Structures are given as structure tokens and as C-alpha cells.
Amino acid sequence: LALGVLLMSTVRSYATDLTHILFGNVLGVSAGDLWLTGVLAVVVLTVLILFFKEFQLASFDPVLAHMLNKRPEVLRFAMLILLALTIVVGLQTVGVGLVAALLVTPAATAYLLTRRLAAMMAVSAVVGVVSSVAGLYASYYLDVASGAAVVIAATAAFLLAYVCAPRRGLLARRLARRPA
């Protein structure tokens, strides 16, 4: 999908309004949108930091969370609300079609590189930021759609991790299977 948007954006006659709805307009974000994004990011990060252990327990062992009176159904509902807030912020910048890729790809990349949840969240954030900056630079220099370029950059990071990850990468698994 992102590759199709990338190629479609090189044609000068594509429908701008439809693509902005479907694929966003990273370069057209207003100062008000940036403030809203910043406020929602602070809210989401604060809740994640304050309830990290509870979210982790409810995600990986809901039975134990229930036995400890942590109310896993409320925690799951809170995580869904945080996810919805994140999606709403992402829709403005990358659009409907690409928001899922930007939610999943950095997290999948971090999963290949780390084993612990806190480290995975940090690496995922770094991969998201780096791929966003790299995608914006690529968008500028190649004159293509910015949202699609960001997703292509994130996908490239995932493919690199898929091949080269120390424990879960293709090369590491192939070397582990080789007879001594």
C-alpha cells in the first residue's frame, strides 16, 4: 500500500483531497495540531508510566491480575482508550491507510531486537522517530508523498532487523542451525 502511494504521488494528476484523507499530509500539520499531538502524547505517556506494571500484568497474566484485584478488564479498556487517542493523532499526519503500519511496524521491529517490554517500547519509539525523520528527508529529496515515505522507511528498518537481529533474525537463526 505504501509503495503504491509512493508511486502514485509522483504522478502530478492524482486527487489531492482523497489522498490527504487516506494517507494524511505530514507537511500540512498546523501549529494547533502539533499542540494537540503534544498534549495527547504527554497524557498517553504519563498514563503508561504510572500504570506500566499493571498494564504489563493485565496483558500477560490477566488471571493473576484479577486475583490481585487489579481489574484487568478496566486496564484493558484503558489501554484501548490510549490506543484510540494515538490513532486519532496519527490520522491527521499519516491518514487512515498508513496509521496501522506506523503503529505495528516499529513495534514489530523492536520485538525482533529486544526481549523485555520496557526496552521494546523504547526501541519502538526510537524506530518510529528515526523512520519518520528519514522518511521526511526522503520525501523531500525524492519528491514523493511524505506519509508513504515514512512508512517505507519504517518497513526498511523492519526488514533490516528481520534479517540481522541478534537472536531472532534470519542470519542468527541460520547460524544457530549450522552444525558445529
C-alpha positions in Angstrom: 0.0 0.0 0.0 2.7 2.5 1.0 4.7 1.6 -2.2 1.6 2.3 -4.3 1.1 5.7 -2.6 4.8 6.5 -3.2 4.5 5.7 -6.9 1.1 7.4 -7.1 2.4 10.6 -5.6 5.0 11.0 -8.4 2.1 11.5 -10.9 1.0 15.1 -10.9 -2.6 14.4 -11.6 -3.6 12.4 -8.5 -6.5 13.5 -6.4 -5.1 15.6 -3.6 -8.1 15.6 -1.3 -8.6 11.9 -1.4 -5.0 11.1 -0.8 -4.9 13.5 2.1 -7.8 11.8 3.7 -6.4 8.3 3.1 -2.7 8.9 3.5 -2.5 12.2 5.5 -0.4 15.2 5.0 2.6 15.3 7.3 3.8 18.5 5.9 0.4 20.2 6.3 0.1 19.8 10.0 -0.8 23.1 11.7 0.6 24.6 14.9 -2.7 23.7 16.7 -2.4 20.1 15.6 1.1 20.0 16.9 -0.1 21.3 20.3 -2.9 18.8 20.4 -0.4 16.0 19.5 2.0 17.1 22.2 -0.8 17.3 24.9 -2.1 13.8 23.9 1.4 12.4 23.8 2.0 13.7 27.3 -1.3 12.2 28.6 -0.6 8.8 27.0 3.0 8.6 28.2 2.0 9.7 31.7 -0.7 7.0 32.0 1.7 4.4 30.6 4.4 5.3 33.0 2.1 5.5 36.0 0.4 2.2 35.3 3.2 0.3 33.5 3.3 -2.7 35.9 -0.5 -3.0 36.0 -0.7 -2.9 32.2 2.0 -5.5 31.9 0.4 -7.8 34.4 -3.1 -7.4 32.8 -1.6 -8.1 29.3 0.5 -11.1 30.1 -1.4 -12.7 33.1 -5.0 -11.5 33.4 -5.8 -14.3 35.8 -3.2 -13.2 38.3 -4.2 -9.5 37.8 -7.8 -10.5 38.7 -6.6 -12.4 41.7 -4.6 -9.4 42.9 -7.7 -7.1 42.4 -6.0 -5.2 39.6 -9.2 -5.3 37.5 -7.7 -6.5 34.2 -10.9 -5.6 32.2 -10.6 -1.9 33.3 -6.9 -1.9 32.5 -7.6 -3.4 29.1 -10.3 -0.8 28.5 -7.8 2.0 29.5 -5.2 0.5 27.0 -7.8 0.6 24.3 -8.6 4.3 25.1 -4.9 5.1 24.9 -4.6 3.3 21.6 -7.7 5.2 20.2 -6.1 8.5 21.2 -2.9 7.5 19.5 -4.8 6.6 16.3 -6.7 9.8 16.3 -3.4 11.8 16.5 -1.9 9.6 13.7 -4.9 10.0 11.4 -4.1 13.7 11.0 -0.5 13.2 10.0 -0.4 9.9 8.1 -4.0 9.2 7.3 -6.3 6.2 7.6 -4.4 3.9 5.3 -1.0 4.2 6.9 -1.7 4.7 10.6 -1.8 0.9 11.2 1.6 0.5 9.5 3.1 3.1 11.8 1.6 1.5 14.9 2.7 -2.0 14.0 6.0 -1.7 12.1 8.1 0.0 14.8 6.7 -2.4 17.4 7.5 -5.4 15.3 11.0 -4.1 14.6 11.5 -3.6 18.4 10.2 -7.2 19.1 12.9 -8.6 16.9 15.6 -6.6 18.6 14.7 -6.8 22.3 13.3 -9.3 24.9 11.9 -7.1 27.6 8.7 -5.0 27.3 10.2 -1.7 28.6 13.1 -1.9 26.2 10.8 -2.9 23.4 8.7 0.2 24.0 11.7 2.4 24.0 13.2 0.9 20.9 9.8 1.1 19.1 9.6 4.8 19.9 13.2 5.3 18.6 12.5 3.4 15.4 9.3 5.4 14.9 11.1 8.7 15.3 14.1 7.7 13.1 11.9 6.3 10.4 9.8 9.5 10.5 12.8 11.8 10.1 14.3 9.6 7.4 11.0 9.3 5.6 10.5 13.1 5.6 14.0 13.6 4.2 13.4 11.0 1.5 10.1 12.6 0.7 11.7 16.0 0.3 14.6 14.8 -1.9 12.6 12.3 -3.9 9.5 14.5 -4.3 7.1 11.8 -3.1 4.3 11.5 -0.6 5.6 12.1 2.9 3.4 9.6 4.8 4.2 6.8 2.4 7.9 7.6 2.6 7.8 7.4 6.4 6.1 4.0 6.3 8.6 2.8 3.6 11.5 3.9 6.0 9.9 2.0 8.9 9.4 -1.0 6.7 13.1 -0.9 5.7 14.1 -0.8 9.3 11.9 -3.8 10.0 13.4 -5.7 7.1 16.9 -4.9 8.3 16.0 -6.1 11.8 14.3 -9.2 10.3 17.5 -10.2 8.6 20.1 -9.0 11.1 18.5 -9.2 14.6 21.0 -10.9 17.0 18.6 -13.6 18.3 15.6 -13.6 16.1 17.0 -12.6 12.7 17.3 -14.8 9.7 21.0 -14.8 9.8 21.2 -15.6 13.6 18.7 -18.5 13.1 20.6 -19.8 10.2 23.9 -19.7 12.1 22.3 -21.4 15.1 21.1 -24.3 12.9 24.5 -24.9 11.3 26.3 -27.9 12.6 29.4 -27.2 14.7 
